[in-house]
Amino acid sequence: MKKANKIVLLKGNGPVSINSELLELYPVTTSHGAIGFPLKSLRADKIYFVDTLEEFWEIEKRIKDKPCCFIYSYENLEDEDLEKIHSSKILNLK
């Protein structure tokens, strides 16, 4: 049985490619706060993994890097999920 893709929340600024669709995060972040996607593939210049939902909603006040993408997942991302994420710089905030 095939596993379902995990849902991730994204926000930030700059372009990303999620599931082969190009998207500019800044308009999404300012109008909706965040956007959720099933994780099939993700490409961005700089990615920050955020551990808690509370921190996810406040993170752009603390980190001003541009362009960047903040990711939060309700479920733990396993190695199989992390292989779907491509970036020149990936940081885990703890």
Gaussian input, Z-matrix of N, CA and C with variables (Angstrom, degrees):
# hf/3-21g

backbone

0 1
 N
 C     1     B1
 C     2     B2     1     A1
 N     3     B3     2     A2     1     D1
 C     4     B4     3     A3     2     D2
 C     5     B5     4     A4     3     D3
 N     6     B6     5     A5     4     D4
 C     7     B7     6     A6     5     D5
 C     8     B8     7     A7     6     D6
 N     9     B9     8     A8     7     D7
 C    10    B10     9     A9     8     D8
 C    11    B11    10    A10     9     D9
 N    12    B12    11    A11    10    D10
 C    13    B13    12    A12    11    D11
 C    14    B14    13    A13    12    D12
 N    15    B15    14    A14    13    D13
 C    16    B16    15    A15    14    D14
 C    17    B17    16    A16    15    D15
 N    18    B18    17    A17    16    D16
 C    19    B19    18    A18    17    D17
 C    20    B20    19    A19    18    D18
 N    21    B21    20    A20    19    D19
 C    22    B22    21    A21    20    D20
 C    23    B23    22    A22    21    D21
 N    24    B24    23    A23    22    D22
 C    25    B25    24    A24    23    D23
 C    26    B26    25    A25    24    D24
 N    27    B27    26    A26    25    D25
 C    28    B28    27    A27    26    D26
 C    29    B29    28    A28    27    D27
 N    30    B30    29    A29    28    D28
 C    31    B31    30    A30    29    D29
 C    32    B32    31    A31    30    D30
 N    33    B33    32    A32    31    D31
 C    34    B34    33    A33    32    D32
 C    35    B35    34    A34    33    D33
 N    36    B36    35    A35    34    D34
 C    37    B37    36    A36    35    D35
 C    38    B38    37    A37    36    D36
 N    39    B39    38    A38    37    D37
 C    40    B40    39    A39    38    D38
 C    41    B41    40    A40    39    D39
 N    42    B42    41    A41    40    D40
 C    43    B43    42    A42    41    D41
 C    44    B44    43    A43    42    D42
 N    45    B45    44    A44    43    D43
 C    46    B46    45    A45    44    D44
 C    47    B47    46    A46    45    D45
 N    48    B48    47    A47    46    D46
 C    49    B49    48    A48    47    D47
 C    50    B50    49    A49    48    D48
 N    51    B51    50    A50    49    D49
 C    52    B52    51    A51    50    D50
 C    53    B53    52    A52    51    D51
 N    54    B54    53    A53    52    D52
 C    55    B55    54    A54    53    D53
 C    56    B56    55    A55    54    D54
 N    57    B57    56    A56    55    D55
 C    58    B58    57    A57    56    D56
 C    59    B59    58    A58    57    D57
 N    60    B60    59    A59    58    D58
 C    61    B61    60    A60    59    D59
 C    62    B62    61    A61    60    D60
 N    63    B63    62    A62    61    D61
 C    64    B64    63    A63    62    D62
 C    65    B65    64    A64    63    D63
 N    66    B66    65    A65    64    D64
 C    67    B67    66    A66    65    D65
 C    68    B68    67    A67    66    D66
 N    69    B69    68    A68    67    D67
 C    70    B70    69    A69    68    D68
 C    71    B71    70    A70    69    D69
 N    72    B72    71    A71    70    D70
 C    73    B73    72    A72    71    D71
 C    74    B74    73    A73    72    D72
 N    75    B75    74    A74    73    D73
 C    76    B76    75    A75    74    D74
 C    77    B77    76    A76    75    D75
 N    78    B78    77    A77    76    D76
 C    79    B79    78    A78    77    D77
 C    80    B80    79    A79    78    D78
 N    81    B81    80    A80    79    D79
 C    82    B82    81    A81    80    D80
 C    83    B83    82    A82    81    D81
 N    84    B84    83    A83    82    D82
 C    85    B85    84    A84    83    D83
 C    86    B86    85    A85    84    D84
 N    87    B87    86    A86    85    D85
 C    88    B88    87    A87    86    D86
 C    89    B89    88    A88    87    D87
 N    90    B90    89    A89    88    D88
 C    91    B91    90    A90    89    D89
 C    92    B92    91    A91    90    D90
 N    93    B93    92    A92    91    D91
 C    94    B94    93    A93    92    D92
 C    95    B95    94    A94    93    D93
 N    96    B96    95    A95    94    D94
 C    97    B97    96    A96    95    D95
 C    98    B98    97    A97    96    D96
 N    99    B99    98    A98    97    D97
 C   100   B100    99    A99    98    D98
 C   101   B101   100   A100    99    D99
 N   102   B102   101   A101   100   D100
 C   103   B103   102   A102   101   D101
 C   104   B104   103   A103   102   D102
 N   105   B105   104   A104   103   D103
 C   106   B106   105   A105   104   D104
 C   107   B107   106   A106   105   D105
 N   108   B108   107   A107   106   D106
 C   109   B109   108   A108   107   D107
 C   110   B110   109   A109   108   D108
 N   111   B111   110   A110   109   D109
 C   112   B112   111   A111   110   D110
 C   113   B113   112   A112   111   D111
 N   114   B114   113   A113   112   D112
 C   115   B115   114   A114   113   D113
 C   116   B116   115   A115   114   D114
 N   117   B117   116   A116   115   D115
 C   118   B118   117   A117   116   D116
 C   119   B119   118   A118   117   D117
 N   120   B120   119   A119   118   D118
 C   121   B121   120   A120   119   D119
 C   122   B122   121   A121   120   D120
 N   123   B123   122   A122   121   D121
 C   124   B124   123   A123   122   D122
 C   125   B125   124   A124   123   D123
 N   126   B126   125   A125   124   D124
 C   127   B127   126   A126   125   D125
 C   128   B128   127   A127   126   D126
 N   129   B129   128   A128   127   D127
 C   130   B130   129   A129   128   D128
 C   131   B131   130   A130   129   D129
 N   132   B132   131   A131   130   D130
 C   133   B133   132   A132   131   D131
 C   134   B134   133   A133   132   D132
 N   135   B135   134   A134   133   D133
 C   136   B136   135   A135   134   D134
 C   137   B137   136   A136   135   D135
 N   138   B138   137   A137   136   D136
 C   139   B139   138   A138   137   D137
 C   140   B140   139   A139   138   D138
 N   141   B141   140   A140   139   D139
 C   142   B142   141   A141   140   D140
 C   143   B143   142   A142   141   D141
 N   144   B144   143   A143   142   D142
 C   145   B145   144   A144   143   D143
 C   146   B146   145   A145   144   D144
 N   147   B147   146   A146   145   D145
 C   148   B148   147   A147   146   D146
 C   149   B149   148   A148   147   D147
 N   150   B150   149   A149   148   D148
 C   151   B151   150   A150   149   D149
 C   152   B152   151   A151   150   D150
 N   153   B153   152   A152   151   D151
 C   154   B154   153   A153   152   D152
 C   155   B155   154   A154   153   D153
 N   156   B156   155   A155   154   D154
 C   157   B157   156   A156   155   D155
 C   158   B158   157   A157   156   D156
 N   159   B159   158   A158   157   D157
 C   160   B160   159   A159   158   D158
 C   161   B161   160   A160   159   D159
 N   162   B162   161   A161   160   D160
 C   163   B163   162   A162   161   D161
 C   164   B164   163   A163   162   D162
 N   165   B165   164   A164   163   D163
 C   166   B166   165   A165   164   D164
 C   167   B167   166   A166   165   D165
 N   168   B168   167   A167   166   D166
 C   169   B169   168   A168   167   D167
 C   170   B170   169   A169   168   D168
 N   171   B171   170   A170   169   D169
 C   172   B172   171   A171   170   D170
 C   173   B173   172   A172   171   D171
 N   174   B174   173   A173   172   D172
 C   175   B175   174   A174   173   D173
 C   176   B176   175   A175   174   D174
 N   177   B177   176   A176   175   D175
 C   178   B178   177   A177   176   D176
 C   179   B179   178   A178   177   D177
 N   180   B180   179   A179   178   D178
 C   181   B181   180   A180   179   D179
 C   182   B182   181   A181   180   D180
 N   183   B183   182   A182   181   D181
 C   184   B184   183   A183   182   D182
 C   185   B185   184   A184   183   D183
 N   186   B186   185   A185   184   D184
 C   187   B187   186   A186   185   D185
 C   188   B188   187   A187   186   D186
 N   189   B189   188   A188   187   D187
 C   190   B190   189   A189   188   D188
 C   191   B191   190   A190   189   D189
 N   192   B192   191   A191   190   D190
 C   193   B193   192   A192   191   D191
 C   194   B194   193   A193   192   D192
 N   195   B195   194   A194   193   D193
 C   196   B196   195   A195   194   D194
 C   197   B197   196   A196   195   D195
 N   198   B198   197   A197   196   D196
 C   199   B199   198   A198   197   D197
 C   200   B200   199   A199   198   D198
 N   201   B201   200   A200   199   D199
 C   202   B202   201   A201   200   D200
 C   203   B203   202   A202   201   D201
 N   204   B204   203   A203   202   D202
 C   205   B205   204   A204   203   D203
 C   206   B206   205   A205   204   D204
 N   207   B207   206   A206   205   D205
 C   208   B208   207   A207   206   D206
 C   209   B209   208   A208   207   D207
 N   210   B210   209   A209   208   D208
 C   211   B211   210   A210   209   D209
 C   212   B212   211   A211   210   D210
 N   213   B213   212   A212   211   D211
 C   214   B214   213   A213   212   D212
 C   215   B215   214   A214   213   D213
 N   216   B216   215   A215   214   D214
 C   217   B217   216   A216   215   D215
 C   218   B218   217   A217   216   D216
 N   219   B219   218   A218   217   D217
 C   220   B220   219   A219   218   D218
 C   221   B221   220   A220   219   D219
 N   222   B222   221   A221   220   D220
 C   223   B223   222   A222   221   D221
 C   224   B224   223   A223   222   D222
 N   225   B225   224   A224   223   D223
 C   226   B226   225   A225   224   D224
 C   227   B227   226   A226   225   D225
 N   228   B228   227   A227   226   D226
 C   229   B229   228   A228   227   D227
 C   230   B230   229   A229   228   D228
 N   231   B231   230   A230   229   D229
 C   232   B232   231   A231   230   D230
 C   233   B233   232   A232   231   D231
 N   234   B234   233   A233   232   D232
 C   235   B235   234   A234   233   D233
 C   236   B236   235   A235   234   D234
 N   237   B237   236   A236   235   D235
 C   238   B238   237   A237   236   D236
 C   239   B239   238   A238   237   D237
 N   240   B240   239   A239   238   D238
 C   241   B241   240   A240   239   D239
 C   242   B242   241   A241   240   D240
 N   243   B243   242   A242   241   D241
 C   244   B244   243   A243   242   D242
 C   245   B245   244   A244   243   D243
 N   246   B246   245   A245   244   D244
 C   247   B247   246   A246   245   D245
 C   248   B248   247   A247   246   D246
 N   249   B249   248   A248   247   D247
 C   250   B250   249   A249   248   D248
 C   251   B251   250   A250   249   D249
 N   252   B252   251   A251   250   D250
 C   253   B253   252   A252   251   D251
 C   254   B254   253   A253   252   D252
 N   255   B255   254   A254   253   D253
 C   256   B256   255   A255   254   D254
 C   257   B257   256   A256   255   D255
 N   258   B258   257   A257   256   D256
 C   259   B259   258   A258   257   D257
 C   260   B260   259   A259   258   D258
 N   261   B261   260   A260   259   D259
 C   262   B262   261   A261   260   D260
 C   263   B263   262   A262   261   D261
 N   264   B264   263   A263   262   D262
 C   265   B265   264   A264   263   D263
 C   266   B266   265   A265   264   D264
 N   267   B267   266   A266   265   D265
 C   268   B268   267   A267   266   D266
 C   269   B269   268   A268   267   D267
 N   270   B270   269   A269   268   D268
 C   271   B271   270   A270   269   D269
 C   272   B272   271   A271   270   D270
 N   273   B273   272   A272   271   D271
 C   274   B274   273   A273   272   D272
 C   275   B275   274   A274   273   D273
 N   276   B276   275   A275   274   D274
 C   277   B277   276   A276   275   D275
 C   278   B278   277   A277   276   D276
 N   279   B279   278   A278   277   D277
 C   280   B280   279   A279   278   D278
 C   281   B281   280   A280   279   D279

   B1=1.4462
   B2=1.5304
   B3=1.3126
   B4=1.4582
   B5=1.5259
   B6=1.3453
   B7=1.4618
   B8=1.5204
   B9=1.3163
   B10=1.4626
   B11=1.5236
   B12=1.3264
   B13=1.4604
   B14=1.5215
   B15=1.3119
   B16=1.4613
   B17=1.5232
   B18=1.3170
   B19=1.4642
   B20=1.5205
   B21=1.3345
   B22=1.4611
   B23=1.5217
   B24=1.3295
   B25=1.4583
   B26=1.5199
   B27=1.3231
   B28=1.4589
   B29=1.5128
   B30=1.3192
   B31=1.4508
   B32=1.5138
   B33=1.3064
   B34=1.4502
   B35=1.5052
   B36=1.3190
   B37=1.4548
   B38=1.5159
   B39=1.2836
   B40=1.4563
   B41=1.5132
   B42=1.3222
   B43=1.4628
   B44=1.5283
   B45=1.3167
   B46=1.4623
   B47=1.5232
   B48=1.2948
   B49=1.4557
   B50=1.5240
   B51=1.3250
   B52=1.4618
   B53=1.5255
   B54=1.3097
   B55=1.4626
   B56=1.5302
   B57=1.3330
   B58=1.4720
   B59=1.5277
   B60=1.3111
   B61=1.4638
   B62=1.5201
   B63=1.3349
   B64=1.4618
   B65=1.5160
   B66=1.3217
   B67=1.4599
   B68=1.5193
   B69=1.3087
   B70=1.4611
   B71=1.5274
   B72=1.3297
   B73=1.4700
   B74=1.5249
   B75=1.3229
   B76=1.4652
   B77=1.5336
   B78=1.3500
   B79=1.4725
   B80=1.5258
   B81=1.3304
   B82=1.4702
   B83=1.5255
   B84=1.3337
   B85=1.4625
   B86=1.5219
   B87=1.3276
   B88=1.4678
   B89=1.5196
   B90=1.3218
   B91=1.4590
   B92=1.5252
   B93=1.3271
   B94=1.4678
   B95=1.5253
   B96=1.3031
   B97=1.4609
   B98=1.5096
   B99=1.3267
   B100=1.4670
   B101=1.5191
   B102=1.3032
   B103=1.4561
   B104=1.5276
   B105=1.3172
   B106=1.4594
   B107=1.5189
   B108=1.3298
   B109=1.4571
   B110=1.5174
   B111=1.3391
   B112=1.4607
   B113=1.5247
   B114=1.3021
   B115=1.4600
   B116=1.5258
   B117=1.3325
   B118=1.4626
   B119=1.5182
   B120=1.3371
   B121=1.4673
   B122=1.5236
   B123=1.3270
   B124=1.4634
   B125=1.5192
   B126=1.3271
   B127=1.4682
   B128=1.5173
   B129=1.3357
   B130=1.4654
   B131=1.5216
   B132=1.3390
   B133=1.4675
   B134=1.5237
   B135=1.3206
   B136=1.4689
   B137=1.5242
   B138=1.3218
   B139=1.4640
   B140=1.5191
   B141=1.3270
   B142=1.4625
   B143=1.5255
   B144=1.3393
   B145=1.4596
   B146=1.5190
   B147=1.3258
   B148=1.4600
   B149=1.5237
   B150=1.3464
   B151=1.4655
   B152=1.5215
   B153=1.3371
   B154=1.4640
   B155=1.5224
   B156=1.3086
   B157=1.4584
   B158=1.5240
   B159=1.3339
   B160=1.4631
   B161=1.5282
   B162=1.3277
   B163=1.4657
   B164=1.5311
   B165=1.3230
   B166=1.4619
   B167=1.5257
   B168=1.3386
   B169=1.4706
   B170=1.5238
   B171=1.3220
   B172=1.4673
   B173=1.5316
   B174=1.3177
   B175=1.4631
   B176=1.5238
   B177=1.3271
   B178=1.4690
   B179=1.5231
   B180=1.3288
   B181=1.4690
   B182=1.5275
   B183=1.3247
   B184=1.4580
   B185=1.5322
   B186=1.3033
   B187=1.4659
   B188=1.5208
   B189=1.3180
   B190=1.4664
   B191=1.5285
   B192=1.3350
   B193=1.4647
   B194=1.5229
   B195=1.3325
   B196=1.4585
   B197=1.5124
   B198=1.2822
   B199=1.4627
   B200=1.5274
   B201=1.3077
   B202=1.4598
   B203=1.5221
   B204=1.3071
   B205=1.4525
   B206=1.5264
   B207=1.3264
   B208=1.4621
   B209=1.5240
   B210=1.3255
   B211=1.4636
   B212=1.5201
   B213=1.3377
   B214=1.4599
   B215=1.5260
   B216=1.3174
   B217=1.4536
   B218=1.5270
   B219=1.3256
   B220=1.4644
   B221=1.5291
   B222=1.3250
   B223=1.4629
   B224=1.5221
   B225=1.3226
   B226=1.4625
   B227=1.5201
   B228=1.3225
   B229=1.4586
   B230=1.5239
   B231=1.3115
   B232=1.4569
   B233=1.5252
   B234=1.3256
   B235=1.4678
   B236=1.5251
   B237=1.3146
   B238=1.4653
   B239=1.5338
   B240=1.3275
   B241=1.4656
   B242=1.5259
   B243=1.3210
   B244=1.4640
   B245=1.5264
   B246=1.3199
   B247=1.4659
   B248=1.5206
   B249=1.3144
   B250=1.4639
   B251=1.5277
   B252=1.3268
   B253=1.4639
   B254=1.5223
   B255=1.3349
   B256=1.4604
   B257=1.5206
   B258=1.3278
   B259=1.4566
   B260=1.5210
   B261=1.3309
   B262=1.4656
   B263=1.5255
   B264=1.3347
   B265=1.4639
   B266=1.5304
   B267=1.3336
   B268=1.4657
   B269=1.5183
   B270=1.3305
   B271=1.4631
   B272=1.5161
   B273=1.3257
   B274=1.4558
   B275=1.5177
   B276=1.3276
   B277=1.4625
   B278=1.5129
   B279=1.3212
   B280=1.4730
   B281=1.4888
   A1=109.09
   A2=115.99
   A3=121.49
   A4=110.19
   A5=115.76
   A6=120.38
   A7=110.27
   A8=116.38
   A9=120.77
   A10=108.94
   A11=115.79
   A12=120.22
   A13=109.47
   A14=116.55
   A15=121.02
   A16=109.84
   A17=115.49
   A18=121.54
   A19=108.64
   A20=116.12
   A21=121.26
   A22=108.77
   A23=115.77
   A24=122.11
   A25=108.05
   A26=116.62
   A27=122.58
   A28=110.30
   A29=115.41
   A30=121.73
   A31=107.38
   A32=117.10
   A33=120.78
   A34=111.63
   A35=115.64
   A36=121.25
   A37=107.99
   A38=116.38
   A39=120.39
   A40=112.07
   A41=115.73
   A42=120.58
   A43=112.09
   A44=115.22
   A45=122.31
   A46=107.88
   A47=115.35
   A48=121.45
   A49=105.72
   A50=115.64
   A51=120.40
   A52=107.90
   A53=115.99
   A54=122.11
   A55=111.29
   A56=116.41
   A57=125.07
   A58=114.02
   A59=118.30
   A60=122.45
   A61=108.71
   A62=117.21
   A63=120.62
   A64=109.73
   A65=116.33
   A66=121.55
   A67=109.05
   A68=116.64
   A69=122.33
   A70=106.60
   A71=117.66
   A72=121.15
   A73=114.22
   A74=119.09
   A75=120.01
   A76=113.02
   A77=120.54
   A78=118.85
   A79=113.05
   A80=116.66
   A81=120.67
   A82=110.05
   A83=116.12
   A84=121.05
   A85=111.38
   A86=117.57
   A87=119.45
   A88=112.55
   A89=118.58
   A90=118.98
   A91=113.77
   A92=117.96
   A93=120.40
   A94=114.02
   A95=118.79
   A96=121.90
   A97=112.47
   A98=117.27
   A99=122.17
   A100=107.94
   A101=115.02
   A102=120.21
   A103=107.78
   A104=116.60
   A105=121.08
   A106=111.28
   A107=116.65
   A108=122.72
   A109=110.05
   A110=117.10
   A111=118.41
   A112=107.30
   A113=117.57
   A114=122.15
   A115=111.16
   A116=115.14
   A117=121.63
   A118=109.22
   A119=116.70
   A120=122.02
   A121=108.17
   A122=115.81
   A123=121.45
   A124=108.82
   A125=115.75
   A126=122.62
   A127=108.07
   A128=115.40
   A129=121.51
   A130=107.99
   A131=116.58
   A132=120.75
   A133=111.91
   A134=116.43
   A135=121.41
   A136=108.00
   A137=116.27
   A138=121.55
   A139=109.53
   A140=115.28
   A141=122.30
   A142=107.94
   A143=117.02
   A144=121.25
   A145=107.91
   A146=116.45
   A147=122.04
   A148=107.71
   A149=117.03
   A150=121.83
   A151=115.36
   A152=118.09
   A153=119.72
   A154=110.39
   A155=115.48
   A156=120.62
   A157=111.08
   A158=117.07
   A159=120.68
   A160=110.55
   A161=116.42
   A162=120.68
   A163=110.82
   A164=117.19
   A165=121.39
   A166=111.25
   A167=117.15
   A168=120.03
   A169=112.50
   A170=118.85
   A171=122.30
   A172=114.41
   A173=118.73
   A174=121.73
   A175=114.33
   A176=118.49
   A177=119.25
   A178=112.57
   A179=117.60
   A180=120.74
   A181=110.52
   A182=117.24
   A183=122.92
   A184=112.88
   A185=116.79
   A186=121.18
   A187=108.52
   A188=116.17
   A189=121.83
   A190=112.77
   A191=118.65
   A192=121.46
   A193=111.33
   A194=115.31
   A195=120.87
   A196=107.86
   A197=120.37
   A198=126.68
   A199=110.65
   A200=115.89
   A201=120.33
   A202=110.07
   A203=114.62
   A204=122.42
   A205=107.48
   A206=116.59
   A207=121.90
   A208=107.90
   A209=116.20
   A210=121.81
   A211=109.60
   A212=115.05
   A213=121.23
   A214=107.25
   A215=116.66
   A216=121.77
   A217=108.84
   A218=116.57
   A219=120.71
   A220=110.75
   A221=116.40
   A222=121.92
   A223=109.13
   A224=116.99
   A225=120.28
   A226=109.56
   A227=115.65
   A228=120.00
   A229=108.41
   A230=116.07
   A231=122.10
   A232=109.47
   A233=116.80
   A234=121.45
   A235=111.59
   A236=116.46
   A237=121.46
   A238=110.86
   A239=117.13
   A240=121.51
   A241=110.90
   A242=116.29
   A243=120.82
   A244=111.96
   A245=117.86
   A246=121.29
   A247=111.80
   A248=117.96
   A249=122.73
   A250=112.37
   A251=117.01
   A252=122.14
   A253=109.25
   A254=115.68
   A255=121.74
   A256=109.73
   A257=115.55
   A258=121.34
   A259=109.25
   A260=115.56
   A261=118.62
   A262=110.81
   A263=117.14
   A264=120.87
   A265=109.16
   A266=116.31
   A267=122.16
   A268=107.86
   A269=115.90
   A270=121.75
   A271=109.64
   A272=116.09
   A273=121.54
   A274=108.02
   A275=117.45
   A276=121.47
   A277=109.70
   A278=116.04
   A279=120.68
   A280=109.09
   D1=133.85
   D2=-178.35
   D3=-78.09
   D4=136.81
   D5=178.54
   D6=-74.63
   D7=144.67
   D8=174.68
   D9=-74.77
   D10=147.11
   D11=176.97
   D12=-70.09
   D13=141.77
   D14=179.13
   D15=-77.28
   D16=146.81
   D17=179.47
   D18=-89.09
   D19=131.95
   D20=176.20
   D21=-121.41
   D22=147.42
   D23=171.91
   D24=-97.44
   D25=135.92
   D26=179.62
   D27=-124.48
   D28=145.16
   D29=168.85
   D30=-159.00
   D31=169.52
   D32=-179.67
   D33=141.70
   D34=-146.86
   D35=179.13
   D36=-144.97
   D37=152.30
   D38=-179.39
   D39=99.05
   D40=168.15
   D41=-177.83
   D42=-80.60
   D43=147.33
   D44=172.36
   D45=-137.96
   D46=160.55
   D47=170.83
   D48=-118.47
   D49=114.16
   D50=179.60
   D51=-118.76
   D52=122.57
   D53=-179.50
   D54=52.56
   D55=42.01
   D56=178.24
   D57=69.87
   D58=13.77
   D59=175.74
   D60=-111.28
   D61=130.11
   D62=176.33
   D63=-79.66
   D64=140.33
   D65=-175.76
   D66=-148.21
   D67=139.43
   D68=173.64
   D69=-98.63
   D70=117.67
   D71=-173.54
   D72=-72.93
   D73=-31.37
   D74=-174.21
   D75=-57.34
   D76=-49.63
   D77=178.59
   D78=-61.92
   D79=-36.75
   D80=178.81
   D81=-65.38
   D82=-45.42
   D83=-178.27
   D84=-63.87
   D85=-43.39
   D86=-177.02
   D87=-74.11
   D88=-30.92
   D89=-178.25
   D90=-92.80
   D91=-32.37
   D92=-176.18
   D93=-117.41
   D94=-13.63
   D95=-177.05
   D96=92.00
   D97=-45.27
   D98=178.83
   D99=-167.66
   D100=172.28
   D101=176.85
   D102=-138.48
   D103=142.66
   D104=-179.81
   D105=-108.94
   D106=141.36
   D107=179.98
   D108=-141.85
   D109=148.18
   D110=166.24
   D111=-72.00
   D112=132.85
   D113=-174.77
   D114=-82.28
   D115=102.93
   D116=172.46
   D117=-107.26
   D118=-41.08
   D119=174.49
   D120=-161.82
   D121=146.96
   D122=178.95
   D123=-145.30
   D124=131.65
   D125=174.82
   D126=-130.98
   D127=131.94
   D128=177.32
   D129=-156.25
   D130=158.69
   D131=179.82
   D132=-63.87
   D133=-49.44
   D134=-177.70
   D135=-138.62
   D136=129.75
   D137=-177.05
   D138=-123.12
   D139=132.88
   D140=174.09
   D141=-114.70
   D142=124.58
   D143=171.96
   D144=-87.96
   D145=129.81
   D146=-179.03
   D147=-111.17
   D148=132.36
   D149=-172.64
   D150=-80.11
   D151=-33.45
   D152=-176.57
   D153=-121.74
   D154=151.49
   D155=179.32
   D156=-64.90
   D157=-37.55
   D158=178.99
   D159=-61.17
   D160=-43.92
   D161=178.49
   D162=-66.92
   D163=-36.17
   D164=179.00
   D165=-57.78
   D166=-42.59
   D167=-177.91
   D168=-71.56
   D169=-21.06
   D170=-176.67
   D171=-109.02
   D172=-4.99
   D173=-167.67
   D174=-62.45
   D175=-33.91
   D176=-176.90
   D177=-68.82
   D178=-14.41
   D179=174.18
   D180=-75.01
   D181=-27.38
   D182=-176.88
   D183=-95.14
   D184=-38.84
   D185=-177.35
   D186=-112.65
   D187=119.43
   D188=-174.67
   D189=-107.16
   D190=11.14
   D191=-179.29
   D192=-56.79
   D193=143.75
   D194=175.24
   D195=-137.87
   D196=137.08
   D197=-12.80
   D198=-79.07
   D199=152.99
   D200=175.96
   D201=-156.09
   D202=162.35
   D203=-179.62
   D204=-132.30
   D205=128.43
   D206=176.40
   D207=-101.76
   D208=135.36
   D209=-177.96
   D210=-124.15
   D211=135.64
   D212=170.86
   D213=-132.20
   D214=138.26
   D215=176.67
   D216=-127.37
   D217=133.07
   D218=177.10
   D219=-66.34
   D220=-31.60
   D221=178.85
   D222=-101.48
   D223=154.07
   D224=175.13
   D225=-65.52
   D226=133.04
   D227=176.07
   D228=-84.95
   D229=124.86
   D230=-179.52
   D231=-92.24
   D232=174.14
   D233=-179.77
   D234=-54.02
   D235=-40.40
   D236=179.03
   D237=-59.49
   D238=-39.40
   D239=178.61
   D240=-71.23
   D241=-41.72
   D242=-177.92
   D243=-65.56
   D244=-26.97
   D245=176.92
   D246=-66.21
   D247=-18.39
   D248=179.55
   D249=-84.61
   D250=-6.76
   D251=-176.21
   D252=-106.09
   D253=126.17
   D254=-177.11
   D255=-126.80
   D256=128.15
   D257=-179.76
   D258=-160.49
   D259=154.15
   D260=175.53
   D261=-75.81
   D262=-21.02
   D263=179.67
   D264=-145.18
   D265=119.34
   D266=178.12
   D267=-122.14
   D268=125.86
   D269=-178.40
   D270=-124.61
   D271=141.43
   D272=176.57
   D273=-109.41
   D274=118.71
   D275=-179.64
   D276=-86.45
   D277=126.99
   D278=177.51
   D279=-133.40

